[in-house]
Amino acid sequence: PASEVPKLEQWFAIETHPDHILIERICHELNEGDYRTKFPKLESKHIRLWFKNHRAKVKRICRINTTDTSLTLPLPTPTTPTNDLNNKNSNNQECVTNEQVNIDDDIDT
């Protein structure tokens, strides 16, 4: 539900690949919420699946954003190092950072 997604996104911003202990901790915290007193409790497999889907979503959005920005990049000049324009890691890191902040529109639960 929408009340749990911001908490999951906060955890995702801290750790995109949580270990079993962290998943259990997240599951325990979410199950203590008001929503889970009325509805079925979450299991660790649900949290693992949410993180897997969210990583895929961020990767997909990042790939789209990287493709869009690569079309508008200027051609390399003697003062612009070619390595900076082709450095996919820096583009992906920027994209992941931006997407962690702006992922409110299409939420997978």
Buried (B, 14 or more C-beta within 10 A) or exposed (E): EEEBBEEBBEBBEEEEEBEEEBBEBBBEBBBEBEEBEEEEEBEBEBBBEBBEEBBEBBBEBBEEBBEEEEEEEEEEEEEEEEEEBEEEEEBBEBBBEBBBEEBEEEBEE
